[in-house]
Amino acid sequence: MIYMSNNDILLSVAVITYNQEKTISKTLDSILEQEHDYPYEIIVGDDCSVDGTKSIIEDYVLRYPKIVKAIYNKENMGLIKNYYNVISNCSGKYIMECAGDDWWLPGKVKTQIEFMENHNDVGMCYCQAKVWIERKKIYYENLIGEHFRSYDDMLKVNIVPALSVCLKKELVNAYIREIKPIERGWLTEDYPMWLWFFKNTKVEFIEKGLVVYRELEESASHSKDCDKILAFERSRYEIQTFFAKRYNGICPVWDEDRTRFNLYYAKLFENYEPMFVEKLNKVYAQLENKSFREKLIHCISLYKIVFILHKKILRLFPFKSRTK
């Protein structure tokens, strides 16, 4: 392994943590075990965890003092401020990121750094991600992350998994100076940055699954509390509106009743097998322009039918869980 001074760091990996004692070791190990010769650092920002996360991080700092650097917040800063505090302490030419409950697969660093070094006009690249559903201990059938089609499509849905990116640090700094994201009150740190990058630099997609996103029952974008998710969706709408106006894109329309209904629909079927839910969502998509009453009748009827048939289908064709 090559160790160099901070001025020679090629890659900084930003890791933010909060009460992740059960997962942070896997996260850090997956970064440290990447095979490459690039001088790099891992900046871990712990946001006042009250479990054993801090002691685990301290152990990694002792074991890898030239690589792992920790920031222990004196008070809880929240996701957004903690994220940008970690970013401000990154000194590499490139930045990658990984939340303290996700992990990388072999080849992530080498693949993306080689790509960026060979394409100087590219400011950001991203790849696909596997999704590990924690409560079921299985992988979701499909990878997430896809080719960029148009800016207006990007304004509708985020196609970039956060842990899959490799960014030029100088452009991250430019985004922070220009947009001032901390002052916006947005509930997500990644989506607005991607929207800025897609308009201000060349972005490339690497069609490989090189990372794993862990889907938890409670996270910033996934929760049992529909009101919490509704607030997240409202924040996403505010982000979309901001960038649509800034870059003359198609401004989305906020429909709180429709959004709330879609969330409740998703909740009804979230405990079923992912492949099964995907089929149901295709059926539901056909009702996009139907009235609220028609959607409600469909939802109730479909739930009754599925509740009965799902058990019978599982008896005949049991799904096999795919383990790590």
Sequence and secondary structure as in RCSB ss.txt:
>XXXX:A:sequence
MIYMSNNDILLSVAVITYNQEKTISKTLDSILEQEHDYPYEIIVGDDCSVDGTKSIIEDYVLRYPKIVKAIYNKE
NMGLIKNYYNVISNCSGKYIMECAGDDWWLPGKVKTQIEFMENHNDVGMCYCQAKVWIERKKIYYENLIGEHFRS
YDDMLKVNIVPALSVCLKKELVNAYIREIKPIERGWLTEDYPMWLWFFKNTKVEFIEKGLVVYRELEESASHSKD
CDKILAFERSRYEIQTFFAKRYNGICPVWDEDRTRFNLYYAKLFENYEPMFVEKLNKVYAQLENKSFREKLIHCI
SLYKIVFILHKKILRLFPFKSRTK
>XXXX:A:secstr
     GGG  EEEEEEESS TTTHHHHHHHHHT      EEEEEEE   SSSHHHHHHHHHHH TTTEEEEE SS
   HHHHHHHHHHT  SSEEEE  TT EE TTHHHHHHHHHHH TTEEEEEEEEEEEETTTTEE SS B      
HHHHHHS    GGG EEEHHHHHHHHHHH GGGGT S SSHHHHHHHHHHSEEEEEEEEEEEEEE SSSSS  S 
HHHHHHHHHHHHHHHHHHHHHTT       HHHHHHHHHHHHHHTTS HHHHHHHHHHHHTTTTS HHHHHHHHH
HHHHHHHHHHHHHHHHS       
